[in-house]
């Protein structure tokens, strides 16, 4: 009779072990399904990776800096052109008092 309760506990322990193993399998399956759905959701949102974002941000900052530099160069050239185009003051002519015929 001693073997009755021990056998019952052994069977119960085996059942619990199998249940834990099944639960682990279900957990892995759920994680895999969740991960797949999350990846699909993120790819549908058309998101960019952090590295790509940082690279484009750096390119934009460089372009902005270059644009500002070119803008100041254009302004300096415009000033030089305006200085060259300014009408010069009319020259005074030497006046002649007599008329020649």
Biopython code that builds the backbone (N, CA, C, O; Angstrom):
import numpy as np
from Bio.PDB.StructureBuilder import StructureBuilder

atoms = [
    (1, "UNK", "N", (0.793, -1.196, 0.000)),
    (1, "UNK", "CA", (0.000, 0.000, 0.000)),
    (1, "UNK", "C", (0.841, 1.267, 0.000)),
    (1, "UNK", "O", (0.372, 2.342, -0.377)),
    (2, "UNK", "N", (2.036, 1.131, 0.410)),
    (2, "UNK", "CA", (2.897, 2.302, 0.409)),
    (2, "UNK", "C", (3.157, 2.790, -1.006)),
    (2, "UNK", "O", (3.449, 3.962, -1.244)),
    (3, "UNK", "N", (3.041, 1.865, -1.921)),
    (3, "UNK", "CA", (3.347, 2.261, -3.265)),
    (3, "UNK", "C", (2.197, 3.035, -3.901)),
    (3, "UNK", "O", (2.422, 3.717, -4.900)),
    (4, "UNK", "N", (1.049, 2.968, -3.403)),
    (4, "UNK", "CA", (-0.127, 3.664, -3.946)),
    (4, "UNK", "C", (0.024, 5.167, -3.913)),
    (4, "UNK", "O", (-0.067, 5.820, -4.952)),
    (5, "UNK", "N", (0.251, 5.726, -2.749)),
    (5, "UNK", "CA", (0.374, 7.198, -2.704)),
    (5, "UNK", "C", (1.637, 7.690, -3.425)),
    (5, "UNK", "O", (1.611, 8.739, -4.068)),
    (6, "UNK", "N", (2.745, 6.936, -3.321)),
    (6, "UNK", "CA", (3.964, 7.355, -4.030)),
    (6, "UNK", "C", (3.743, 7.349, -5.543)),
    (6, "UNK", "O", (4.173, 8.246, -6.268)),
    (7, "UNK", "N", (3.061, 6.309, -5.974)),
    (7, "UNK", "CA", (2.796, 6.238, -7.414)),
    (7, "UNK", "C", (1.881, 7.388, -7.852)),
    (7, "UNK", "O", (2.059, 7.954, -8.931)),
    (8, "UNK", "N", (0.926, 7.718, -7.027)),
    (8, "UNK", "CA", (0.029, 8.834, -7.311)),
    (8, "UNK", "C", (0.812, 10.146, -7.379)),
    (8, "UNK", "O", (0.594, 10.953, -8.283)),
    (9, "UNK", "N", (1.733, 10.364, -6.415)),
    (9, "UNK", "CA", (2.561, 11.575, -6.428)),
    (9, "UNK", "C", (3.489, 11.596, -7.648)),
    (9, "UNK", "O", (3.704, 12.647, -8.252)),
    (10, "UNK", "N", (4.030, 10.438, -8.002)),
    (10, "UNK", "CA", (4.898, 10.368, -9.177)),
    (10, "UNK", "C", (4.119, 10.737, -10.445)),
    (10, "UNK", "O", (4.603, 11.495, -11.286)),
    (11, "UNK", "N", (2.936, 10.201, -10.565)),
    (11, "UNK", "CA", (2.104, 10.494, -11.729)),
    (11, "UNK", "C", (1.723, 11.979, -11.760)),
    (11, "UNK", "O", (1.710, 12.617, -12.812)),
    (12, "UNK", "N", (1.416, 12.502, -10.576)),
    (12, "UNK", "CA", (1.052, 13.914, -10.481)),
    (12, "UNK", "C", (2.252, 14.802, -10.853)),
    (12, "UNK", "O", (2.099, 15.802, -11.554)),
    (13, "UNK", "N", (3.446, 14.422, -10.374)),
    (13, "UNK", "CA", (4.662, 15.178, -10.697)),
    (13, "UNK", "C", (4.942, 15.106, -12.195)),
    (13, "UNK", "O", (5.329, 16.101, -12.808)),
    (14, "UNK", "N", (4.747, 13.933, -12.777)),
    (14, "UNK", "CA", (4.963, 13.791, -14.218)),
    (14, "UNK", "C", (3.956, 14.640, -14.996)),
    (14, "UNK", "O", (4.311, 15.276, -15.989)),
    (15, "UNK", "N", (2.721, 14.648, -14.549)),
    (15, "UNK", "CA", (1.686, 15.452, -15.189)),
    (15, "UNK", "C", (2.042, 16.946, -15.117)),
    (15, "UNK", "O", (1.878, 17.676, -16.095)),
    (16, "UNK", "N", (2.522, 17.386, -13.964)),
    (16, "UNK", "CA", (2.910, 18.791, -13.791)),
    (16, "UNK", "C", (4.117, 19.141, -14.672)),
    (16, "UNK", "O", (4.178, 20.225, -15.252)),
    (17, "UNK", "N", (5.068, 18.215, -14.763)),
    (17, "UNK", "CA", (6.238, 18.440, -15.611)),
    (17, "UNK", "C", (5.819, 18.563, -17.071)),
    (17, "UNK", "O", (6.283, 19.450, -17.788)),
    (18, "UNK", "N", (4.946, 17.674, -17.499)),
    (18, "UNK", "CA", (4.438, 17.734, -18.873)),
    (18, "UNK", "C", (3.655, 19.024, -19.106)),
    (18, "UNK", "O", (3.762, 19.641, -20.166)),
    (19, "UNK", "N", (2.876, 19.421, -18.117)),
    (19, "UNK", "CA", (2.089, 20.657, -18.244)),
    (19, "UNK", "C", (3.015, 21.869, -18.328)),
    (19, "UNK", "O", (2.763, 22.796, -19.098)),
    (20, "UNK", "N", (4.087, 21.859, -17.534)),
    (20, "UNK", "CA", (5.046, 22.961, -17.575)),
    (20, "UNK", "C", (5.739, 23.006, -18.934)),
    (20, "UNK", "O", (5.956, 24.079, -19.496)),
    (21, "UNK", "N", (6.080, 21.839, -19.449)),
    (21, "UNK", "CA", (6.697, 21.774, -20.772)),
    (21, "UNK", "C", (5.746, 22.275, -21.851)),
    (21, "UNK", "O", (6.152, 22.997, -22.762)),
    (22, "UNK", "N", (4.500, 21.893, -21.745)),
    (22, "UNK", "CA", (3.498, 22.349, -22.711)),
    (22, "UNK", "C", (3.307, 23.859, -22.596)),
    (22, "UNK", "O", (3.163, 24.557, -23.600)),
    (23, "UNK", "N", (3.308, 24.352, -21.352)),
    (23, "UNK", "CA", (3.160, 25.792, -21.138)),
    (23, "UNK", "C", (4.348, 26.542, -21.746)),
    (23, "UNK", "O", (4.167, 27.605, -22.340)),
    (24, "UNK", "N", (5.555, 26.000, -21.602)),
    (24, "UNK", "CA", (6.738, 26.615, -22.208)),
    (24, "UNK", "C", (6.597, 26.651, -23.726)),
    (24, "UNK", "O", (6.926, 27.646, -24.372)),
    (25, "UNK", "N", (6.101, 25.542, -24.285)),
    (25, "UNK", "CA", (5.898, 25.487, -25.741)),
    (25, "UNK", "C", (4.874, 26.515, -26.197)),
    (25, "UNK", "O", (5.070, 27.182, -27.213)),
    (26, "UNK", "N", (3.794, 26.644, -25.458)),
    (26, "UNK", "CA", (2.762, 27.631, -25.782)),
    (26, "UNK", "C", (3.343, 29.039, -25.661)),
    (26, "UNK", "O", (3.063, 29.913, -26.481)),
    (27, "UNK", "N", (4.157, 29.240, -24.622)),
    (27, "UNK", "CA", (4.777, 30.554, -24.423)),
    (27, "UNK", "C", (5.674, 30.901, -25.613)),
    (27, "UNK", "O", (5.600, 32.009, -26.144)),
    (28, "UNK", "N", (6.522, 29.955, -26.033)),
    (28, "UNK", "CA", (7.403, 30.195, -27.178)),
    (28, "UNK", "C", (6.596, 30.471, -28.444)),
    (28, "UNK", "O", (6.934, 31.359, -29.226)),
    (29, "UNK", "N", (5.545, 29.714, -28.630)),
    (29, "UNK", "CA", (4.680, 29.887, -29.805)),
    (29, "UNK", "C", (4.023, 31.270, -29.787)),
    (29, "UNK", "O", (3.948, 31.937, -30.819)),
    (30, "UNK", "N", (3.549, 31.699, -28.613)),
    (30, "UNK", "CA", (2.924, 33.015, -28.492)),
    (30, "UNK", "C", (3.950, 34.123, -28.736)),
    (30, "UNK", "O", (3.649, 35.108, -29.410)),
    (31, "UNK", "N", (5.150, 33.967, -28.195)),
    (31, "UNK", "CA", (6.193, 34.978, -28.414)),
    (31, "UNK", "C", (6.539, 35.088, -29.899)),
    (31, "UNK", "O", (6.699, 36.190, -30.424)),
    (32, "UNK", "N", (6.651, 33.956, -30.562)),
    (32, "UNK", "CA", (6.969, 33.950, -31.990)),
    (32, "UNK", "C", (5.864, 34.632, -32.792)),
    (32, "UNK", "O", (6.139, 35.432, -33.685)),
    (33, "UNK", "N", (4.623, 34.312, -32.470)),
    (33, "UNK", "CA", (3.496, 34.924, -33.179)),
    (33, "UNK", "C", (3.451, 36.425, -32.914)),
    (33, "UNK", "O", (3.228, 37.217, -33.829)),
    (34, "UNK", "N", (3.664, 36.810, -31.663)),
    (34, "UNK", "CA", (3.651, 38.233, -31.314)),
    (34, "UNK", "C", (4.772, 38.977, -32.035)),
    (34, "UNK", "O", (4.559, 40.063, -32.574)),
    (35, "UNK", "N", (5.956, 38.392, -32.040)),
    (35, "UNK", "CA", (7.107, 39.023, -32.695)),
    (35, "UNK", "C", (6.835, 39.192, -34.196)),
    (35, "UNK", "O", (7.146, 40.234, -34.773)),
    (36, "UNK", "N", (6.261, 38.177, -34.813)),
    (36, "UNK", "CA", (5.951, 38.249, -36.248)),
    (36, "UNK", "C", (4.928, 39.348, -36.521)),
    (36, "UNK", "O", (5.064, 40.106, -37.482)),
    (37, "UNK", "N", (3.904, 39.431, -35.674)),
    (37, "UNK", "CA", (2.893, 40.471, -35.858)),
    (37, "UNK", "C", (3.480, 41.864, -35.637)),
    (37, "UNK", "O", (3.145, 42.803, -36.358)),
    (38, "UNK", "N", (4.354, 41.996, -34.640)),
    (38, "UNK", "CA", (4.981, 43.296, -34.351)),
    (38, "UNK", "C", (5.871, 43.719, -35.519)),
    (38, "UNK", "O", (5.859, 44.885, -35.913)),
    (39, "UNK", "N", (6.637, 42.791, -36.069)),
    (39, "UNK", "CA", (7.486, 43.106, -37.215)),
    (39, "UNK", "C", (6.650, 43.512, -38.428)),
    (39, "UNK", "O", (7.006, 44.447, -39.146)),
    (40, "UNK", "N", (5.544, 42.813, -38.654)),
    (40, "UNK", "CA", (4.648, 43.152, -39.765)),
    (40, "UNK", "C", (4.050, 44.537, -39.549)),
    (40, "UNK", "O", (3.980, 45.336, -40.483)),
    (41, "UNK", "N", (3.625, 44.821, -38.341)),
    (41, "UNK", "CA", (3.049, 46.127, -38.018)),
    (41, "UNK", "C", (4.066, 47.242, -38.251)),
    (41, "UNK", "O", (3.742, 48.268, -38.850)),
    (42, "UNK", "N", (5.291, 47.041, -37.778)),
    (42, "UNK", "CA", (6.323, 48.068, -37.932)),
    (42, "UNK", "C", (6.723, 48.260, -39.391)),
    (42, "UNK", "O", (6.979, 49.384, -39.823)),
    (43, "UNK", "N", (6.777, 47.171, -40.148)),
    (43, "UNK", "CA", (7.137, 47.310, -41.557)),
    (43, "UNK", "C", (6.016, 47.997, -42.333)),
    (43, "UNK", "O", (6.286, 48.725, -43.289)),
    (44, "UNK", "N", (4.770, 47.777, -41.938)),
    (44, "UNK", "CA", (3.640, 48.449, -42.587)),
    (44, "UNK", "C", (3.631, 49.944, -42.274)),
    (44, "UNK", "O", (3.105, 50.737, -43.055)),
    (45, "UNK", "N", (4.209, 50.332, -41.140)),
    (45, "UNK", "CA", (4.229, 51.745, -40.758)),
    (45, "UNK", "C", (5.309, 52.510, -41.512)),
    (45, "UNK", "O", (5.365, 53.736, -41.415)),
    (46, "UNK", "N", (6.154, 51.835, -42.249)),
    (46, "UNK", "CA", (7.202, 52.461, -43.052)),
    (46, "UNK", "C", (8.140, 53.287, -42.179)),
    (46, "UNK", "O", (8.426, 54.444, -42.488)),
    (47, "UNK", "N", (8.609, 52.701, -41.107)),
    (47, "UNK", "CA", (9.544, 53.360, -40.206)),
    (47, "UNK", "C", (10.972, 53.174, -40.706)),
    (47, "UNK", "O", (11.265, 52.224, -41.432)),
    (48, "UNK", "N", (11.857, 54.088, -40.313)),
    (48, "UNK", "CA", (13.261, 53.965, -40.688)),
    (48, "UNK", "C", (14.071, 53.529, -39.479)),
    (48, "UNK", "O", (13.672, 53.718, -38.330)),
    (49, "UNK", "N", (15.220, 52.942, -39.775)),
    (49, "UNK", "CA", (16.102, 52.520, -38.694)),
    (49, "UNK", "C", (16.820, 53.738, -38.130)),
    (49, "UNK", "O", (16.989, 54.745, -38.818)),
    (50, "UNK", "N", (17.234, 53.641, -36.897)),
    (50, "UNK", "CA", (17.886, 54.755, -36.206)),
    (50, "UNK", "C", (19.158, 55.193, -36.933)),
    (50, "UNK", "O", (19.413, 56.389, -37.077)),
    (51, "UNK", "N", (19.954, 54.224, -37.390)),
    (51, "UNK", "CA", (21.198, 54.550, -38.096)),
    (51, "UNK", "C", (20.915, 55.347, -39.366)),
    (51, "UNK", "O", (21.609, 56.318, -39.666)),
    (52, "UNK", "N", (19.886, 54.928, -40.112)),
    (52, "UNK", "CA", (19.532, 55.642, -41.339)),
    (52, "UNK", "C", (19.068, 57.060, -41.023)),
    (52, "UNK", "O", (19.418, 58.012, -41.721)),
    (53, "UNK", "N", (18.278, 57.185, -39.962)),
    (53, "UNK", "CA", (17.784, 58.503, -39.557)),
    (53, "UNK", "C", (18.943, 59.427, -39.190)),
    (53, "UNK", "O", (18.976, 60.585, -39.607)),
    (54, "UNK", "N", (19.883, 58.915, -38.416)),
    (54, "UNK", "CA", (21.031, 59.723, -37.999)),
    (54, "UNK", "C", (21.861, 60.152, -39.206)),
    (54, "UNK", "O", (22.332, 61.289, -39.260)),
    (55, "UNK", "N", (22.043, 59.262, -40.167)),
    (55, "UNK", "CA", (22.824, 59.587, -41.364)),
    (55, "UNK", "C", (22.148, 60.691, -42.169)),
    (55, "UNK", "O", (22.809, 61.617, -42.638)),
    (56, "UNK", "N", (20.840, 60.592, -42.327)),
    (56, "UNK", "CA", (20.111, 61.614, -43.089)),
    (56, "UNK", "C", (20.104, 62.936, -42.332)),
    (56, "UNK", "O", (20.188, 64.003, -42.941)),
    (57, "UNK", "N", (20.003, 62.869, -41.013)),
    (57, "UNK", "CA", (20.023, 64.112, -40.230)),
    (57, "UNK", "C", (21.377, 64.808, -40.375)),
    (57, "UNK", "O", (21.436, 66.031, -40.495)),
    (58, "UNK", "N", (22.453, 64.039, -40.364)),
    (58, "UNK", "CA", (23.785, 64.624, -40.535)),
    (58, "UNK", "C", (23.929, 65.232, -41.929)),
    (58, "UNK", "O", (24.501, 66.311, -42.083)),
    (59, "UNK", "N", (23.408, 64.536, -42.947)),
    (59, "UNK", "CA", (23.457, 65.073, -44.307)),
    (59, "UNK", "C", (22.679, 66.383, -44.403)),
    (59, "UNK", "O", (23.120, 67.322, -45.065)),
    (60, "UNK", "N", (21.528, 66.448, -43.745)),
    (60, "UNK", "CA", (20.721, 67.672, -43.774)),
    (60, "UNK", "C", (21.441, 68.814, -43.078)),
    (60, "UNK", "O", (21.405, 69.947, -43.557)),
    (61, "UNK", "N", (22.092, 68.537, -41.962)),
    (61, "UNK", "CA", (22.839, 69.581, -41.256)),
    (61, "UNK", "C", (23.988, 70.085, -42.113)),
    (61, "UNK", "O", (24.242, 71.289, -42.165)),
    (62, "UNK", "N", (24.686, 69.176, -42.785)),
    (62, "UNK", "CA", (25.779, 69.584, -43.675)),
    (62, "UNK", "C", (25.245, 70.428, -44.843)),
    (62, "UNK", "O", (25.855, 71.428, -45.221)),
    (63, "UNK", "N", (24.125, 70.025, -45.397)),
    (63, "UNK", "CA", (23.534, 70.771, -46.510)),
    (63, "UNK", "C", (23.097, 72.160, -46.046)),
    (63, "UNK", "O", (23.275, 73.144, -46.765)),
    (64, "UNK", "N", (22.527, 72.236, -44.847)),
    (64, "UNK", "CA", (22.101, 73.530, -44.314)),
    (64, "UNK", "C", (23.301, 74.447, -44.118)),
    (64, "UNK", "O", (23.248, 75.631, -44.452)),
    (65, "UNK", "N", (24.371, 73.901, -43.582)),
    (65, "UNK", "CA", (25.586, 74.687, -43.363)),
    (65, "UNK", "C", (26.150, 75.175, -44.696)),
    (65, "UNK", "O", (26.531, 76.338, -44.823)),
    (66, "UNK", "N", (26.203, 74.294, -45.678)),
    (66, "UNK", "CA", (26.704, 74.667, -46.993)),
    (66, "UNK", "C", (25.807, 75.719, -47.642)),
    (66, "UNK", "O", (26.294, 76.643, -48.292)),
    (67, "UNK", "N", (24.504, 75.574, -47.464)),
    (67, "UNK", "CA", (23.555, 76.540, -48.013)),
    (67, "UNK", "C", (23.766, 77.922, -47.405)),
    (67, "UNK", "O", (23.739, 78.926, -48.117)),
    (68, "UNK", "N", (23.973, 77.976, -46.101)),
    (68, "UNK", "CA", (24.223, 79.257, -45.442)),
    (68, "UNK", "C", (25.521, 79.886, -45.948)),
    (68, "UNK", "O", (25.588, 81.097, -46.159)),
    (69, "UNK", "N", (26.536, 79.072, -46.140)),
    (69, "UNK", "CA", (27.812, 79.559, -46.661)),
    (69, "UNK", "C", (27.637, 80.119, -48.071)),
    (69, "UNK", "O", (28.146, 81.193, -48.389)),
    (70, "UNK", "N", (26.912, 79.377, -48.913)),
    (70, "UNK", "CA", (26.671, 79.840, -50.282)),
    (70, "UNK", "C", (25.820, 81.108, -50.301)),
    (70, "UNK", "O", (26.021, 81.989, -51.137)),
    (71, "UNK", "N", (24.877, 81.190, -49.381)),
    (71, "UNK", "CA", (24.039, 82.389, -49.300)),
    (71, "UNK", "C", (24.896, 83.610, -48.998)),
    (71, "UNK", "O", (24.719, 84.653, -49.629)),
    (72, "UNK", "N", (25.823, 83.506, -48.043)),
    (72, "UNK", "CA", (26.673, 84.658, -47.724)),
    (72, "UNK", "C", (27.581, 85.000, -48.893)),
    (72, "UNK", "O", (27.859, 86.175, -49.132)),
    (73, "UNK", "N", (28.049, 83.992, -49.628)),
    (73, "UNK", "CA", (28.884, 84.272, -50.796)),
    (73, "UNK", "C", (28.091, 85.004, -51.876)),
    (73, "UNK", "O", (28.603, 85.930, -52.505)),
    (74, "UNK", "N", (26.843, 84.591, -52.090)),
    (74, "UNK", "CA", (25.988, 85.240, -53.085)),
    (74, "UNK", "C", (25.723, 86.691, -52.672)),
    (74, "UNK", "O", (25.768, 87.597, -53.505)),
    (75, "UNK", "N", (25.446, 86.904, -51.379)),
    (75, "UNK", "CA", (25.205, 88.272, -50.907)),
    (75, "UNK", "C", (26.443, 89.149, -51.123)),
    (75, "UNK", "O", (26.314, 90.302, -51.533)),
    (76, "UNK", "N", (27.620, 88.624, -50.854)),
    (76, "UNK", "CA", (28.851, 89.385, -51.057)),
    (76, "UNK", "C", (29.038, 89.716, -52.539)),
    (76, "UNK", "O", (29.427, 90.833, -52.879)),
    (77, "UNK", "N", (28.763, 88.750, -53.421)),
    (77, "UNK", "CA", (28.888, 88.993, -54.858)),
    (77, "UNK", "C", (27.865, 90.034, -55.343)),
    (77, "UNK", "O", (28.173, 90.879, -56.183)),
    (78, "UNK", "N", (26.650, 89.954, -54.798)),
    (78, "UNK", "CA", (25.631, 90.934, -55.170)),
    (78, "UNK", "C", (26.060, 92.338, -54.772)),
    (78, "UNK", "O", (25.854, 93.285, -55.530)),
    (79, "UNK", "N", (26.651, 92.482, -53.600)),
    (79, "UNK", "CA", (27.132, 93.790, -53.157)),
    (79, "UNK", "C", (28.220, 94.300, -54.088)),
    (79, "UNK", "O", (28.243, 95.480, -54.437)),
    (80, "UNK", "N", (29.122, 93.412, -54.490)),
    (80, "UNK", "CA", (30.195, 93.821, -55.408)),
    (80, "UNK", "C", (29.616, 94.256, -56.759)),
    (80, "UNK", "O", (30.062, 95.244, -57.341)),
    (81, "UNK", "N", (28.620, 93.512, -57.252)),
    (81, "UNK", "CA", (27.992, 93.861, -58.533)),
    (81, "UNK", "C", (27.297, 95.207, -58.418)),
    (81, "UNK", "O", (27.413, 96.042, -59.315)),
    (82, "UNK", "N", (26.580, 95.428, -57.328)),
    (82, "UNK", "CA", (25.888, 96.708, -57.140)),
    (82, "UNK", "C", (26.885, 97.858, -57.068)),
    (82, "UNK", "O", (26.625, 98.942, -57.590)),
    (83, "UNK", "N", (28.020, 97.626, -56.425)),
    (83, "UNK", "CA", (29.037, 98.673, -56.336)),
    (83, "UNK", "C", (29.595, 99.001, -57.711)),
    (83, "UNK", "O", (29.909, 100.160, -57.981)),
    (84, "UNK", "N", (29.725, 98.017, -58.580)),
    (84, "UNK", "CA", (30.228, 98.261, -59.936)),
    (84, "UNK", "C", (29.183, 98.924, -60.822)),
    (84, "UNK", "O", (29.536, 99.664, -61.740)),
    (85, "UNK", "N", (27.914, 98.673, -60.565)),
    (85, "UNK", "CA", (26.841, 99.195, -61.402)),
    (85, "UNK", "C", (26.356, 100.569, -60.967)),
    (85, "UNK", "O", (25.572, 101.183, -61.691)),
    (86, "UNK", "N", (26.780, 101.073, -59.837)),
    (86, "UNK", "CA", (26.303, 102.371, -59.369)),
    (86, "UNK", "C", (26.632, 103.423, -60.414)),
    (86, "UNK", "O", (27.738, 103.455, -60.952)),
    (87, "UNK", "N", (25.659, 104.284, -60.695)),
    (87, "UNK", "CA", (25.949, 105.334, -61.676)),
    (87, "UNK", "C", (26.990, 106.297, -61.103)),
    (87, "UNK", "O", (26.923, 106.714, -59.947)),
    (88, "UNK", "N", (27.937, 106.623, -61.949)),
    (88, "UNK", "CA", (28.976, 107.533, -61.507)),
    (88, "UNK", "C", (28.450, 108.954, -61.625)),
    (88, "UNK", "O", (27.598, 109.249, -62.464)),
    (89, "UNK", "N", (28.963, 109.817, -60.786)),
    (89, "UNK", "CA", (28.538, 111.225, -60.820)),
    (89, "UNK", "C", (28.947, 111.819, -62.156)),
    (89, "UNK", "O", (30.036, 111.534, -62.654)),
    (90, "UNK", "N", (28.079, 112.650, -62.746)),
    (90, "UNK", "CA", (28.418, 113.222, -64.051)),
    (90, "UNK", "C", (29.647, 114.120, -63.942)),
    (90, "UNK", "O", (29.837, 114.842, -62.963)),
    (91, "UNK", "N", (30.458, 114.049, -64.965)),
    (91, "UNK", "CA", (31.672, 114.860, -64.992)),
    (91, "UNK", "C", (31.315, 116.283, -65.396)),
    (91, "UNK", "O", (30.456, 116.532, -66.242)),
    (92, "UNK", "N", (31.996, 117.171, -64.769)),
    (92, "UNK", "CA", (31.779, 118.572, -65.133)),
    (92, "UNK", "C", (32.623, 118.880, -66.359)),
    (92, "UNK", "O", (33.800, 118.527, -66.432)),
    (93, "UNK", "N", (32.003, 119.539, -67.307)),
    (93, "UNK", "CA", (32.708, 119.910, -68.514)),
    (93, "UNK", "C", (33.340, 121.286, -68.327)),
    (93, "UNK", "O", (32.830, 122.164, -67.631)),
    (94, "UNK", "N", (34.409, 121.404, -68.951)),
    (94, "UNK", "CA", (35.019, 122.740, -68.944)),
    (94, "UNK", "C", (34.158, 123.627, -69.814)),
    (94, "UNK", "O", (33.901, 123.302, -70.973)),
    (95, "UNK", "N", (33.713, 124.736, -69.271)),
    (95, "UNK", "CA", (32.797, 125.593, -70.026)),
    (95, "UNK", "C", (33.582, 126.526, -70.947)),
    (95, "UNK", "O", (34.609, 127.087, -70.566)),
    (96, "UNK", "N", (33.094, 126.668, -72.109)),
    (96, "UNK", "CA", (33.708, 127.587, -73.050)),
    (96, "UNK", "C", (32.793, 128.783, -73.207)),
    (96, "UNK", "O", (31.594, 128.634, -73.440)),
    (97, "UNK", "N", (33.350, 129.944, -73.081)),
    (97, "UNK", "CA", (32.536, 131.160, -73.104)),
    (97, "UNK", "C", (32.293, 131.662, -74.520)),
    (97, "UNK", "O", (31.310, 132.362, -74.761)),
    (98, "UNK", "N", (33.104, 131.345, -75.393)),
    (98, "UNK", "CA", (32.914, 131.820, -76.745)),
    (98, "UNK", "C", (32.473, 130.711, -77.636)),
    (98, "UNK", "O", (32.740, 129.539, -77.371)),
    (99, "UNK", "N", (31.798, 131.071, -78.692)),
    (99, "UNK", "CA", (31.367, 130.050, -79.616)),
    (99, "UNK", "C", (32.190, 130.146, -80.873)),
    (99, "UNK", "O", (32.484, 131.244, -81.346)),
    (100, "UNK", "N", (32.542, 129.073, -81.389)),
    (100, "UNK", "CA", (33.364, 129.004, -82.587)),
    (100, "UNK", "C", (32.441, 128.655, -83.756)),
    (100, "UNK", "O", (31.577, 127.781, -83.682)),
    (101, "UNK", "N", (32.701, 129.456, -84.920)),
    (101, "UNK", "CA", (31.913, 129.123, -86.091)),
    (101, "UNK", "C", (32.774, 128.908, -87.235)),
    (101, "UNK", "O", (32.287, 128.614, -88.327)),
]
sb = StructureBuilder()
sb.init_structure("model")
sb.init_model(0)
sb.init_chain("A")
sb.init_seg("    ")
for serial, (resi, resn, name, xyz) in enumerate(atoms, 1):
    if name == "N":
        sb.init_residue(resn, " ", resi, " ")
    sb.init_atom(name, np.array(xyz, "f"), 0.0, 1.0, " ", f" {name:<3s}", serial, name[0])
structure = sb.get_structure()
